[in-house]
Amino acid sequence: MTTKKAVQIVEMLLEKKTSLKQDLSKTENNWGNDIVGSFIQTELTSLTNEIAWLQILKKEIALDCKHPTEMHDQCKGQKYCMACNMDL
């Protein structure tokens, strides 16, 4: 898997988790204080943690590389940056 695809997968996961969190926390959803409400609060906390970890992961794999020309290389016809391993 290339770095570019990994970043795309993490971005897709971030988008889905954020959308789910927003849907669960809408004010028109009155979950109450019973077991369902408690479960939703636990799920919201879990989603918040997952989103934070995915943002950290994205920051680690999507390096702030300028892809200098001297670091370009080619493998099987695909150009890539040797500094960050991202396809160009």
WOWO-V270903 format. One record per helix or strand of 2 or more residues. SS is the DSSP state (hx for helix, st for strand). FROM is the first residue (numbers start at 1). TO is the last residue. If there is no record, write none. Layout:
# WOWO-V270903
<<SS/FROM/TO> <SS/FROM/TO>>
This chain:
# WOWO-V270903
<<hx/3/24> <hx/35/61> <hx/69/71> <st/72/75> <st/78/81>>
